[in-house]
Amino acid sequence: MPLQTAVNLYQAEAVAGDRASLNEIIYHTSNPLAVVDITVGTFVWIDGAEGLVNYGGSGKPLGFVERWLAYSSWHDSNSINGTLVINKESQLQVARQGDFWAICKTAAVIGQKIFASTIDGTISAADAGDTVADSVETDWMVKTDGDAGDLIIISSWN
């Protein structure tokens, strides 16, 4: 791990996968196991047998991977910021409903729908009924505006 090269004056608002409010969160009935390395703050789908999740699948995703501080096996990275990747075969905290911080690949406007990539579970925003390449429309919505790559709040409480 490299030495620190920057000091910020203020604490970050959040990290992708963090809770964004005190509203209720509904979780999947168990903490499923990741079939592959999974990034926090993305969407996942059931992969074959119950209890296993992966990126991609048919239909809407199972849920959103919450940043859960009980993870014991984060990947290390050679970058200053590290990564938020959970090792394969680790348990995930998968939220079915709630309010969360997430990084959006596209510009986002309040009220747009969230689309989940079937390739890597990442998030894009677009109007309801639109088509986003390699993505499916979810029941989640944009709650704060942002530019592409920004941290925004998404919610399933519509």
VENVENZI-V585361 format. One record per residue. SS is DSSP state (alpha for helix, beta for strand, coil for the rest). PSI is psi in whole degrees, 0 to 359 (NA if undefined). OMEGA is omega in whole degrees, -180 to 180 (none if undefined). Layout:
ss={SS:SS}
psi={PSI:PSI}
omega={OMEGA:OMEGA}
This chain:
ss={coil:coil:coil:coil:coil:coil:coil:coil:coil:coil:coil:coil:coil:coil:coil:coil:coil:coil:beta:coil:coil:coil:coil:coil:coil:beta:beta:coil:coil:coil:coil:coil:beta:beta:coil:coil:coil:beta:beta:coil:coil:coil:beta:beta:beta:beta:coil:coil:coil:coil:coil:beta:beta:beta:coil:coil:coil:coil:coil:coil:coil:coil:beta:beta:beta:coil:coil:coil:coil:coil:coil:coil:coil:beta:coil:coil:coil:coil:coil:coil:coil:coil:coil:coil:beta:beta:coil:coil:coil:coil:beta:coil:coil:beta:beta:beta:beta:coil:beta:beta:beta:beta:beta:beta:coil:coil:coil:beta:coil:coil:coil:coil:beta:beta:beta:beta:beta:coil:coil:coil:coil:coil:beta:beta:beta:beta:coil:coil:coil:coil:coil:coil:coil:coil:beta:beta:beta:beta:beta:beta:beta:beta:coil:coil:coil:beta:coil:coil:coil:coil:beta:beta:beta:beta:beta:coil:coil:coil}
psi={130:163:153:135:356:148:122:149:334:151:145:148:317:179:148:133:350:151:144:357:179:8:157:147:132:125:162:151:341:173:95:161:141:131:330:173:131:135:133:145:23:173:150:160:156:137:96:250:145:141:358:137:157:172:150:172:186:148:194:153:160:316:191:134:112:147:109:116:3:356:130:353:64:145:145:154:156:7:164:320:346:194:169:52:130:133:147:143:10:156:145:149:104:116:131:328:150:189:124:157:141:154:127:130:341:168:143:139:137:132:343:159:155:132:133:130:131:1:313:9:2:170:138:157:140:168:150:136:348:169:129:127:134:33:158:147:136:180:4:154:159:132:346:142:156:157:169:131:355:158:124:169:131:153:147:358:90:NA}
omega={-178:177:179:-179:-179:175:179:-179:-176:177:178:177:-175:174:179:-180:178:173:-177:-180:175:176:-179:175:177:-178:170:-172:176:174:-174:178:178:177:178:173:-175:178:176:178:178:177:179:179:173:180:178:-176:175:179:177:178:-176:171:175:-178:179:180:-178:-179:176:-179:-174:-178:-180:173:-173:-171:178:180:-177:-172:175:174:173:-179:178:178:180:-175:-177:178:176:-179:180:-177:172:179:174:176:179:172:-174:-180:176:178:178:177:-176:170:179:175:-178:-179:-178:173:-176:179:-180:178:177:177:176:176:-179:179:177:177:-176:176:-179:-168:171:178:177:178:178:179:177:175:175:-176:177:-178:175:177:179:175:-176:-179:176:180:174:179:175:175:177:180:180:171:-180:173:174:-178:174:177:-175:none}
